[in-house]
Amino acid sequence: MLLKKISLIISLIFILLAFTGCYNSTGIDRQYFIVSFGIDLAENNLIKLSLQIPSLSSSSESSDSAQASNYQIYSVEGETIDECLTILNNYLNKKINLSHCSALIISKEVAQKGIEPYINTLTNNTELGHSCEIIISSTSALDVLETKDFDSLLKSTKSLKELQEEAKQKAISFI
């Protein structure tokens, strides 16, 4: 009798532990997958981080704005990339996921001050893939993200030289 109770309790504990594997998972509906993001300088020695997120709402109206047609762009100012991402995570009430990020645009002003701290921060981010292109822009990163045909510039099979040629044709200035 006692042996049956002990084996029942052990079996119950084993079964309960087997079903706890997904307690910390985040569903796809609770995440924003970043397509590209940019870093600009802001006032008071802060950075301005802008994220380009695919728009999930289907709109039947045509629009000239890239933000209205295909993407939403969110910008926030902070001292570090991690601080900006934390602010955006709290504001958007969804987890920001960088695993699908295809481009990091850095403005000329940020690049002249030095990009090493930003690259080090992003290197330590396990979500950001090695296929993320780094682009230095002579205009602000936000301007590049708001460009209507920006996504057509980012083809994984294209070389940097091809991207620069397309950018010249589409009146986007890259360094």
C-alpha positions as CSV (number, residue, x, y, z in Angstrom):
1,M,0.0,0.0,0.0
2,L,2.8,2.4,1.0
3,L,4.8,1.4,-2.0
4,K,1.9,2.2,-4.4
5,K,1.5,5.7,-2.9
6,I,5.2,6.4,-3.2
7,S,5.3,5.2,-6.8
8,L,2.1,7.2,-7.6
9,I,3.7,10.4,-6.1
10,I,6.9,9.9,-8.0
11,S,5.0,9.2,-11.3
12,L,2.9,12.4,-10.7
13,I,6.0,14.5,-10.0
14,F,7.7,13.1,-13.2
15,I,4.6,13.9,-15.3
16,L,4.3,17.4,-13.9
17,L,8.0,18.2,-14.5
18,A,7.7,16.9,-18.1
19,F,5.1,19.5,-18.9
20,T,7.0,22.6,-17.6
21,G,9.4,22.9,-20.6
22,C,7.7,25.9,-22.2
23,Y,7.1,28.2,-19.2
24,N,9.5,30.9,-20.5
25,S,8.6,30.8,-24.2
26,T,7.5,33.9,-26.0
27,G,4.9,33.5,-28.7
28,I,5.3,35.0,-32.1
29,D,2.3,37.3,-31.4
30,R,4.2,38.8,-28.4
31,Q,7.3,39.7,-30.5
32,Y,8.3,42.4,-33.0
33,F,10.8,41.2,-35.6
34,I,13.1,44.0,-36.6
35,V,13.9,44.2,-40.3
36,S,16.6,46.9,-39.9
37,F,17.6,49.6,-37.5
38,G,19.6,52.8,-37.4
39,I,21.8,54.8,-35.0
40,D,21.9,58.6,-35.1
41,L,23.3,61.2,-32.8
42,A,20.8,63.1,-30.6
43,E,21.2,66.0,-28.3
44,N,23.0,65.9,-24.9
45,N,25.5,63.1,-26.0
46,L,22.6,60.6,-26.5
47,I,22.0,58.3,-29.4
48,K,18.7,57.9,-31.3
49,L,17.9,54.3,-32.2
50,S,15.3,53.8,-34.9
51,L,13.7,50.4,-35.6
52,Q,12.0,49.3,-38.7
53,I,9.2,46.8,-38.0
54,P,7.0,45.2,-40.7
55,S,3.5,46.5,-40.6
56,L,1.0,43.8,-39.8
57,S,-2.1,45.7,-40.7
58,S,-3.3,45.2,-44.3
59,S,-4.2,48.5,-45.8
60,S,-6.1,48.8,-49.0
61,E,-5.2,52.4,-49.5
62,S,-1.9,53.1,-51.4
63,S,0.5,55.5,-49.8
64,D,3.8,57.1,-50.8
65,S,5.1,56.7,-47.3
66,A,7.2,53.7,-46.5
67,Q,6.1,53.9,-42.9
68,A,2.5,53.7,-43.9
69,S,2.7,51.1,-46.6
70,N,5.1,48.4,-45.5
71,Y,6.8,49.3,-42.2
72,Q,6.4,51.1,-38.9
73,I,9.3,53.0,-37.6
74,Y,9.9,53.6,-33.9
75,S,12.6,55.9,-32.6
76,V,13.9,56.5,-29.1
77,E,16.8,58.3,-27.5
78,G,19.1,56.9,-24.8
79,E,22.7,56.6,-23.7
80,T,23.2,53.1,-25.0
81,I,21.7,50.6,-27.5
82,D,20.6,48.4,-24.7
83,E,18.8,51.3,-22.9
84,C,17.0,52.2,-26.1
85,L,15.9,48.6,-26.7
86,T,14.6,48.4,-23.1
87,I,12.6,51.6,-23.5
88,L,11.1,50.3,-26.7
89,N,10.3,46.9,-25.2
90,N,8.4,48.6,-22.4
91,Y,6.7,51.1,-24.7
92,L,5.7,48.5,-27.4
93,N,4.7,45.9,-24.8
94,K,6.3,43.3,-27.0
95,K,9.7,41.7,-27.1
96,I,12.0,43.1,-29.7
97,N,13.6,40.3,-31.7
98,L,16.7,41.1,-33.8
99,S,17.0,37.6,-35.4
100,H,15.6,38.8,-38.7
101,C,17.5,42.1,-38.9
102,S,19.1,42.6,-42.3
103,A,20.8,46.0,-41.9
104,L,22.3,48.3,-39.3
105,I,22.4,51.9,-40.6
106,I,24.9,54.2,-38.9
107,S,24.9,57.9,-39.6
108,K,28.1,59.6,-40.7
109,E,28.2,61.6,-37.4
110,V,28.1,58.5,-35.3
111,A,30.7,56.8,-37.4
112,Q,33.1,59.8,-37.0
113,K,32.8,59.6,-33.3
114,G,33.5,55.8,-33.4
115,I,31.3,52.8,-33.8
116,E,33.3,50.4,-31.6
117,P,31.0,50.6,-28.6
118,Y,28.0,49.9,-30.7
119,I,29.6,47.0,-32.5
120,N,30.7,45.5,-29.2
121,T,27.2,45.8,-27.8
122,L,25.7,44.2,-30.9
123,T,28.3,41.5,-31.0
124,N,27.2,40.4,-27.5
125,N,23.6,40.2,-28.6
126,T,22.9,36.5,-29.3
127,E,19.8,37.3,-31.5
128,L,21.6,39.4,-34.1
129,G,22.8,37.3,-37.0
130,H,26.0,37.5,-39.0
131,S,24.0,38.3,-42.1
132,C,23.2,41.8,-40.8
133,E,24.8,44.4,-43.1
134,I,26.4,47.5,-41.6
135,I,25.8,50.6,-43.7
136,I,27.3,54.0,-43.1
137,S,25.1,56.8,-44.4
138,S,25.9,60.4,-45.1
139,T,22.3,61.2,-44.1
140,S,20.6,60.3,-40.9
141,A,19.8,56.7,-40.4
142,L,16.1,57.6,-39.8
143,D,16.0,59.2,-43.3
144,V,17.4,56.0,-44.8
145,L,14.9,53.8,-43.0
146,E,12.0,56.1,-44.1
147,T,13.1,55.8,-47.8
148,K,10.3,54.0,-49.7
149,D,12.5,51.6,-51.6
150,F,15.0,50.9,-48.8
151,D,14.0,47.2,-48.6
152,S,14.8,46.7,-52.2
153,L,18.3,47.8,-51.5
154,L,18.8,44.9,-49.1
155,K,19.2,41.7,-51.1
156,S,21.4,39.2,-49.3
157,T,22.9,38.2,-52.7
158,K,24.1,41.6,-53.5
159,S,27.6,42.9,-52.7
160,L,28.3,46.2,-51.1
161,K,29.3,47.6,-54.5
162,E,25.9,46.7,-56.0
163,L,24.2,48.3,-53.0
164,Q,26.1,51.5,-53.5
165,E,25.3,51.6,-57.2
166,E,21.5,51.1,-56.5
167,A,21.7,53.7,-53.7
168,K,23.1,56.3,-56.2
169,Q,20.4,55.5,-58.7
170,K,17.7,55.9,-56.0
171,A,19.2,59.2,-54.7
172,I,20.3,57.7,-51.4
173,S,23.7,58.8,-50.4
174,F,26.0,56.3,-48.7
175,I,29.6,56.7,-47.8
